[in-house]
Amino acid sequence: MASGTRNESIPGVGTYFVGIDIAPGRYRCEDGRGGWWVRFTGPGGDEPVGSWPLPAGPAEIDISPGDFAFETHVRTSWRRVADAGTGRTEPRPVPDPTLRAELDPLVRRRRPLVAVAPFTVLGAGFAGMPVLGAMWLLGMTMLAALVAIGSPTFFLDLHRAHELDKRRDRFVMPDELDEEARSLLTRTQAAVDAVRESQVNREGMLERAENALVLPREEWEVARTLARQSRLRAEVAEPEDELPEVAAALRGLREKLELSVAAVTRRVEALERYAERVRAADEVLRAQRRVADLAERAHEYDALLAETVRDDMALPEIERLTGRSEDVLRVLRERLKESAPDE
């Protein structure tokens, strides 16, 4: 797969694992004209959903936390403009935080070889022209152009997918977890996301660099433990016809498993407490900024209050005008009465 990023953007061309290369969320590219994208949804990405060709101008795509991968071919890069939302019910894949740093150099080393491929095809065209003629050269030239356009991402994506498959123990997919483990992982990721996306973290009021290292490691270690628990939980499930001796042996294993579950649950709860404190810090920050904004506008209220003196001073003048209007009204009524015809 092409080298991705878990920052705020996605390169315009390539295929990226959700949760490993890219974060879920809403992304926008400034010019999608003639391009296309595919979201690989479903377990293992077996339910692709795509759009082609994209119209001219900006385009947006919502990448779900439950998506497996995202393939893109557009002129410009994608920029994340919104989070994935808080209504997530499915956990996302979790990689070993060191996995990308290991994969990216392997892919980069293949780039020079991939760049040579179009010239190899073109060389074959020239070599075969004396025997097969000019049409052969024309066909191979067109093929070389297609290879030059498509081979860099295609072959690098295949190589990266192959290297990733060899490191299958270095990431956890949601379908490896049973219901109990999925629930705990969802809680873990909700807590991690709350800290990572908080205003105090974005503005560097927390140990942002430390969070960038610690939170992915915590998420990975919890996910890895949950995957092992799911596997062992399936192994020690008690069949109805189990012999008493086997049931006794399984009972001891289940007790150890329950202790492990209790330990990882405490770890998840600690992350949730951290996230709750960060949310509280965000609320205090918003309140502080609201107070500061009100303080900056206090002069407007002072000026408004100062004008009340003028209002009070204007009252006698308004009362005098009111009195005069009553005099005028009385005179007009008298004239109207005098001008009325005699009966």
N, C-alpha and C positions, 0 to 999 in steps of 0.2 A: 504494500500500500504506500501511497505517496506520503512524504513526511508532512505531518499535520502539526497543529498547535492547539494547546488547551488555553490559549489566551483569548483574545476577543475577535480573531479573524480566521478565515479559512482561505487558502489559496484557491484561485479560480478553477484549476484543473487538478484532478486527482481523486482518490478514494480514501476515505478516512473512517476509522472506527470511532463510534460514539462512546465517550467515556474513556477512551484510550488516547486518541489523537485530538478529538474536539469535544467541547462541552455542549450539551443540549441547549436549546433556546431558539429565539427568532433571529434569523440572519437576513441581511440585505446586501445586494450587490447593485452598483450604480448603473450597470449596463448589461442586461442579459441577452441582448439581441442575437438570435440565431443559436444560443446555447441550450443546454439541457441539464437536468439533474435527476438523480434517482435516490430515493430514500429506501434502504433495505430494512423493512419492518418485519415483525414476526420473529419467532425463535430462530436464531441463527441467520436472520435476514432473508428468509425464504418467501417473503411477501413483499416484493418490490413495488414501489409507487413512484411514478415519475412524471415529468412534464417536458414536452418537446414539440416544436421549438419555442423558446421563450420570446416574447415580443420585445421590441426596442424599448429602452428605458429601464428604470429600476425594477428589480424583482425581489420578492421576499419568500422565505421558506421557514417553516417551523420544524425544527429537528427535535423529536421527542426523546425523553430519557430512555424510553424503551426501544428506540431504533438500534439496529445492529451497526449499520454503516451508512455513509453518505457519499455518493459519487457526484462530481460536478465537472462541467465543461462550460465555462463562461469566460468572457473577456477580462473581467475584473475580479478582484477578490471579494469574499463575503465578509461582512462586518456584523458582529453580534449586537443587536439593538434592544433586546429584551431577554429576560430570564425565561426559563422553561415553564415557570408558574409553580404554584404551591399545591396544585391538585394531583400531584404525581401519586400513583398507586403502584407502579412497577419500579423496582430498583434498576439502576443502570449497571453496565459492566464495570468491573473494577480492575485496573492493571497494577502490577508492581510499579511503584513510582520511578524505579530505575530502568524500566523496560524501554521507554522511548529513547533515552540516552544511549542505550545499547543498540537499538535497531537503526537509528538514523545514520551513524557512520557506515554501517553495512550497506545501506542503500546508496549513500554518496559514493562509495568506492565502485559501484556498478555504473555510475553515470558516464564515465568515459567510454566504457564498452558499448553502452546503449547509443551513444552519440556516433559511433563508428558504423552502426547498422545501415543507415541510408547509403553511405559510401560503398559498403560491401555490395548492396543490391545494384547500385549503379555500375560498379566494377564488373559484376556479372553480366550486365547489359552490354557493356563494351566488349567483353570477352566473347560473348556469343554472337555479336553482330556480323562478323564475317561469314558465319555459317547460317544464322537464322534471319539475317537481314535487318533493315532499318526499322521495321515494325516491331521487332523484338526489342530493339534499343528504346523505342518510344514507349512500349509497354513497361519495360523495366524502369524507365525514368519516372513514369507516373507512379509505379509501385514505390520507388525510392522516396518520392514526395509524400506519399501516404505514410510510409514508415517513419519519415522524419517528423511528421505531424503527430502520429499516434503512438509510436514505439516508446518514447521517453516515459510517458506516464504508464502505458500498458505494461511494459516489461518491469519497470520499477515497482509498480503495484503488485505484480505477480511475485516478484522476489521478496518484497516486504511481507506479503501474506505467507509465503513459504517460511521465511525466518520466524514469523510470529507463530505459525503452527508448530514449529519445532520447540517453541517456548510456551507450550500450552499450559504448563504449571505456573506461569507467571501472570495469569489474569483469571478472573472469576466471572463467569457468565451467569445471569439471573436464573437460567433454566437448570443450573447445577444445584440450586437451593430448594429445600422443601419450604412449606408454608411458614413455619416458625422462623426459619432462618431468613426468608425473604422479608418478613415483617421487621426483624431486627436490623437488616441492612437498609431498609427504607428509612427507618428512624435514624440510623447513623448518617445516611446521606443527607437527610433533611437538616440535621444538626450541622454537618460540615458546610452545606450550602448556605445556611443562615449566617454562619460566621464569615465565610468567604465573601458573600454578597452584601454584608452589612456596610453601612456608611462609615462607621468608625474604622473598619478594616480598610476600606477603599481609600480613606484619607490618611492612612498610616498612623492612626492613633493606637492601634494594637501593634503587636510585633508581627508586622505583615510578612516579612521575610521568613520568620520562624513558622507562622501559620502556613505559608506556602510549602514548607517542608514537612511539618508535623501532621497537618490534617490529611494530606494524601497517604502518608504512611499509616496513620490510624485507620483510615478507611480500608486500606489494603489488608492490614493485619486482622481487622475485624472480619472482612469478607473471606479471607483465607480460612480463618477459624470456623466461620459459619459453614463454609463448603465442606470442611472435614466433618463437622458435626452432622450435617445433612447426610453424608455418606454413611457415617457410623450409625446414625439413628435408623437408617433403612436396614442396616445389617442386624441390629439387635431387636428389630420388631418381633414381637412374640407370636408365633403361629399358635393356632388353637390346639394342635395335636403335639405340642412340644413335650418331651419327656421331662420329668421333674428334675433330673440332674442337669439337663441342659438349661432349663428355666432358671435354676439356681445360679448357674454360671453367668447367664445373661443378666440376671438381676444385679450382680456386682458390676458388670460393665455399664449398665444403665445408670447406676448410682454415680460412677465416675463421669459419665456423659452429662448428667444433670449438674454436677459440680462445675464442669466446664461451661455449660450453658449459663449458669448463675454468674460465673466470673465474667464472661463476655457481655452479659446483660448489664452488669455493674459498669463496665467500660462504656457501653452505649449510653447509659444514664449519666455518666460523668460528662460525656460529650454534649448531651442534651442540656445539662446544667450550665456548661460553658456557653452554649448557644443562647440560653435564656438570659444569661448575664449580658451577652453582647446585644441582644434585643433591647434589654433595659438601658444599656448605654446608648443605643440609637435613639430611644425615646427621650433620654435626658439631653442628648445632643440636639434633637429637634426642638425640645422645649427651650433650651438655652438660646438657640438661634432665633426662636420666635420672640423671646424676651428682648434679645439684642435688637431685633427688627423694630419691635414696639418702642424701644428706648430711642432708636434713631428717629422715629416719627413723633416723639413726644413734643417736639417744637410745634408741630402742626396743631396739636391739641392745646398747647399754651397760647398759640395765636388765636385759636378759636375762642378760648376762655377770655382773652383780652378784649375780644370784640363784644363780649356781653356788656362791658362798661358802656360802649357806644349804644348798645340796645337800650340800656336803662336810661341813658341821657336822651334818647330819641322819644321816650314815652310821652313826656309833656308836649312835645311838638305834635305827635300823632293825636294826642287828646285834644289839642287846640284845633287841629284840622277837623277832627270829628265834630267838635262844637260848631265850627263854622259851617260844616256841611249840614248840620241840623238846622241852623238858622236859614240857610239857603232853601232847604226843603220846606220849612214853615212858610217862607215868603212865597214860594212857588204855589203852595197849596192855597194860600190866601188869594193870589191872583187868579188861580183857576176858579175859585169860588166866585170872585167878583165878575169874571167874564162869562159865567154861566147865564143863559137867557132867563128872563123873569117868567114865572109861570102865569 
